[in-house]
Amino acid sequence: MNQNLIDVAAGWWQGLGSVATSGLRIVLILAMAWVVVGVAGRAIRLLRDRIAGQLDDDREAIKRAQTLSRVFRYLVVVVVSLITGMLVLGELGVSVAPILGAAGVVGLAVGFGAQSLVKDYFTGFFLLLENQIRQGDVVQLGSHSGVVEEVTLRYVQLRDYDGNVHYVPNGEITTVVNMTRGFSQAVCDIAVSVHEDVDAVVRVIREVAAELRADEAFSARILADLEVAGVERWDNASVVIRCRFRTLPIEQWGVKREFLRRLKGAFVARGIRLPYPNLTVHADAEAANAASLREAAAAAATR
């Protein structure tokens, strides 16, 4: 009897020791996970603050760095939580393999059902990482164009010239046309009458361009002298001369409008004709004579 009690007590004590050991291991695993998340989060914040300190004048770049830091912190938390959960389950004696298999099946089903959402997040992550789009840029995303108001991991928010707001899912973006990155080009196609001297017209265009660049209101917006490409095309009514200004980003439209306004006044002052359709009417002589005879006969009948 005493031996049985001793064996029970020894087994109980051994089981208690195993539970205590497993509990201690679980506590250590949770503590290590907490430390890893804290250290990684602090490292990401320090890196973000250092980048932000070097970009004091670029608010959009700072905002992009903050968004990326949130994404990286979220990824760290998810990865560490998954690893910690598997280690804790292993200490509790739960087999992880069936859970991983079931999770794989569920993840596959969710992936098929939400593949467009996953694509949106992946595309948005690389849009932010590669700095393809920034707030304030004028871009064209497929059939949508406008000023970028917000860039997230899920969508890009655009506002067009009419004030309409477009929400473009990142997964639908295949090509980005950024019209305000680095510098812009104000391209002008100037049409004049086919009867005008092209060289004289080009001289007037250059004079107006020089006056525009000398204007204090526009000198800071224009980065280089006017570049005249030459005659772009011509038809029976007009000759089209192509030229362009290199401007600051998003200033090309204002410069182009002012240049065309001044150029119209210069053309009027110098008598340079703008194109207009020409229509030549050829009257048949016999038909005209017959009509005259009919009018004369009608006049005689009324007398």
C-alpha positions in Angstrom: 0.0 0.0 0.0 2.7 2.4 1.0 4.6 1.5 -2.2 1.6 2.3 -4.3 1.2 5.7 -2.6 4.8 6.4 -3.2 4.5 5.5 -6.9 1.4 7.7 -7.3 3.1 10.6 -5.6 6.2 10.2 -7.7 4.1 10.1 -10.9 2.1 13.1 -9.7 5.3 15.0 -8.9 6.8 14.0 -12.3 3.7 15.2 -14.1 3.7 18.4 -12.2 7.3 18.9 -13.1 6.5 18.4 -16.8 3.6 20.8 -16.7 5.8 23.4 -14.9 8.5 22.9 -17.5 6.1 23.3 -20.4 4.6 26.3 -18.7 8.0 27.9 -18.3 8.8 27.2 -21.9 5.5 28.8 -23.0 6.2 31.8 -20.9 9.7 32.1 -22.4 8.3 31.7 -25.9 5.7 34.5 -25.3 8.4 36.7 -23.8 10.8 36.2 -26.7 8.0 36.9 -29.2 7.1 40.1 -27.3 10.8 41.1 -27.3 11.2 40.4 -31.0 8.1 42.4 -31.9 9.2 45.3 -29.8 12.8 45.3 -31.1 11.6 45.0 -34.7 9.0 47.8 -34.2 11.5 50.1 -32.6 14.0 49.4 -35.5 11.3 50.2 -38.1 10.3 53.4 -36.3 14.0 54.6 -36.0 14.5 53.9 -39.7 11.3 55.8 -40.6 12.3 58.8 -38.4 15.8 58.8 -40.0 14.3 58.8 -43.5 11.7 61.5 -42.5 14.5 63.6 -41.1 16.2 63.6 -44.5 13.0 64.5 -46.3 11.8 67.6 -44.4 10.5 69.3 -47.6 8.9 66.3 -49.1 5.7 65.6 -47.2 4.5 63.0 -49.6 7.7 61.0 -49.3 7.4 61.2 -45.5 3.8 59.9 -45.7 4.9 57.1 -48.0 7.6 56.1 -45.5 5.0 56.1 -42.7 2.7 53.9 -44.7 5.5 51.4 -45.5 6.6 51.3 -41.9 3.0 50.4 -40.8 3.0 47.6 -43.4 6.4 46.2 -42.2 5.3 46.3 -38.6 2.1 44.5 -39.5 4.0 41.8 -41.4 6.4 41.4 -38.4 3.5 40.9 -36.0 1.8 38.4 -38.3 4.9 36.3 -38.8 6.0 36.3 -35.2 2.4 35.5 -34.0 2.2 32.5 -36.4 5.6 31.1 -35.3 4.7 31.7 -31.6 1.4 30.0 -31.9 2.9 26.9 -33.5 5.6 26.7 -30.8 3.0 27.1 -28.0 0.8 24.4 -29.5 3.8 22.1 -29.7 4.5 22.6 -26.0 0.9 21.8 -25.2 1.2 18.5 -27.1 -1.0 19.5 -30.0 0.1 18.2 -33.4 0.7 21.1 -35.7 0.8 19.2 -38.9 -3.0 18.7 -39.2 -3.6 22.3 -38.4 -1.2 23.4 -41.0 -2.8 21.1 -43.5 -6.3 22.5 -42.7 -5.0 26.0 -42.7 -3.5 25.4 -46.2 -6.8 24.2 -47.5 -8.7 27.2 -46.0 -6.0 29.6 -47.2 -6.3 28.2 -50.7 -10.1 28.7 -50.7 -9.8 32.2 -49.3 -7.1 33.0 -51.8 -9.4 32.0 -54.7 -12.3 34.0 -53.2 -10.3 37.1 -52.4 -7.6 37.0 -55.1 -8.5 40.4 -56.4 -8.1 41.9 -52.9 -4.7 40.2 -52.4 -3.7 41.5 -55.8 -4.7 45.0 -54.8 -2.5 44.9 -51.7 0.5 43.5 -53.5 0.3 46.0 -56.3 -0.3 48.9 -53.8 2.8 47.8 -51.8 5.0 48.0 -54.8 3.5 51.3 -56.0 4.5 52.7 -52.6 7.8 51.0 -52.5 8.9 52.0 -56.0 7.5 55.6 -55.6 5.6 55.4 -58.9 2.8 57.7 -57.7 2.8 60.5 -55.2 0.1 62.7 -53.8 -0.3 65.8 -56.0 0.9 64.1 -59.2 -1.3 64.2 -62.4 -1.5 60.6 -63.7 -3.4 58.4 -66.1 -4.3 55.0 -64.9 -6.0 53.1 -67.7 -9.0 55.1 -68.7 -8.9 57.3 -65.5 -6.8 60.4 -65.1 -6.6 63.2 -62.7 -4.7 64.6 -59.6 -3.7 62.0 -57.1 -5.3 62.8 -53.8 -4.5 59.6 -51.9 -2.4 56.4 -52.4 -3.2 53.4 -50.1 -2.5 49.7 -50.3 -6.0 49.2 -51.6 -6.7 51.9 -54.1 -5.6 55.2 -55.7 -7.9 58.2 -55.3 -8.0 60.6 -58.3 -9.9 63.8 -58.9 -10.4 64.9 -62.5 -10.7 68.4 -64.0 -14.5 68.3 -63.5 -14.2 67.6 -59.9 -15.2 63.9 -60.1 -13.4 61.5 -57.7 -12.2 58.2 -59.1 -11.2 55.2 -56.9 -9.0 52.9 -58.9 -8.2 49.5 -57.3 -4.5 48.9 -57.3 -5.0 45.4 -58.8 -6.5 47.0 -62.0 -3.5 49.2 -62.6 -1.3 47.8 -65.4 0.3 51.0 -66.7 1.0 54.3 -64.9 1.4 57.5 -66.9 2.8 60.1 -64.6 2.6 63.6 -66.3 4.3 65.5 -63.5 7.5 63.6 -62.5 10.8 65.5 -62.6 9.7 68.0 -65.3 6.9 68.5 -67.9 6.7 69.5 -71.5 4.2 72.1 -72.8 3.7 70.9 -76.4 2.0 73.4 -78.7 0.8 72.6 -82.3 0.4 76.0 -83.9 -1.7 76.1 -87.1 -1.4 79.0 -89.6 -2.7 79.6 -93.2 -0.9 77.7 -96.0 -0.2 81.1 -97.6 2.0 82.3 -94.7 5.8 82.3 -94.7 6.8 79.5 -92.3 10.2 81.1 -91.4 8.5 84.4 -90.6 5.9 82.6 -88.4 8.7 80.7 -86.6 10.5 84.0 -85.9 7.3 85.4 -84.3 6.8 82.3 -82.3 10.4 82.6 -80.9 9.9 86.3 -80.1 6.7 85.6 -78.1 8.4 82.7 -76.3 11.3 84.9 -75.3 9.0 87.5 -74.0 7.0 84.9 -72.0 10.2 83.5 -70.4 11.4 87.0 -69.5 8.1 87.6 -67.7 8.6 87.3 -63.9 5.3 85.6 -63.5 6.4 82.7 -65.8 10.2 82.7 -65.7 10.4 80.4 -62.7 8.0 77.9 -64.3 9.9 77.6 -67.6 13.2 75.6 -67.4 14.5 76.1 -70.9 14.1 78.1 -74.1 11.4 77.2 -76.6 12.3 74.2 -78.7 10.8 74.4 -82.2 10.5 71.0 -83.9 9.4 72.4 -87.2 6.5 71.7 -89.5 4.5 68.8 -88.1 2.0 68.5 -90.9 0.1 70.5 -93.5 -3.1 70.2 -95.6 -5.1 72.3 -98.0 -5.9 74.9 -95.4 -3.2 75.0 -92.8 0.4 74.4 -91.8 1.0 73.1 -88.3 4.2 74.0 -86.5 5.1 72.0 -83.4 7.1 73.5 -80.5 7.5 72.9 -76.8 8.6 74.4 -73.5 10.2 72.4 -70.7 8.5 73.4 -67.5 8.2 72.6 -63.8 6.0 69.6 -63.0 2.2 70.4 -63.4 3.0 73.8 -64.9 2.8 72.8 -68.5 -0.9 73.6 -69.0 -0.7 77.1 -67.5 2.4 78.0 -69.6 0.8 76.6 -72.7 -2.5 78.6 -72.3 -0.6 81.9 -71.7 1.7 81.2 -74.6 -1.1 80.6 -77.0 -3.0 83.7 -75.8 0.0 85.9 -76.4 0.7 84.3 -79.7 -2.8 85.0 -81.0 -2.3 88.7 -80.3 1.1 88.7 -82.0 -0.4 87.0 -85.1 -3.2 89.6 -85.3 -0.7 92.5 -84.8 1.6 91.2 -87.6 -1.2 90.2 -90.0 -0.5 86.5 -89.9 -3.6 84.7 -91.0 -5.0 81.7 -89.2 -6.3 78.8 -91.3 -9.9 78.7 -92.5 -11.6 76.3 -94.9 -11.5 77.4 -98.6 -14.5 76.6 -100.8 -14.3 77.2 -104.6 -17.5 77.2 -106.6 -17.3 76.6 -110.4 -20.5 77.6 -112.3 -21.4 75.8 -115.5 -21.7 78.4 -118.3 -24.5 76.7 -120.2 -26.5 76.2 -117.1 -26.0 79.9 -116.2 -27.2 81.0 -119.7 -30.3 78.8 -119.5 -31.2 80.2 -116.1 -30.8 83.8 -117.5 -33.1 82.9 -120.5 -35.7 81.5 -118.2 -35.6 84.6 -116.0 -36.0 86.8 -119.1 -39.0 84.8 -120.4 -40.6 85.0 -117.0 -40.2 88.7 -116.9 -41.6 89.2 -120.4 -44.7 87.1 -119.5 -45.5 89.3 -116.6 -45.6 92.5 -118.8 
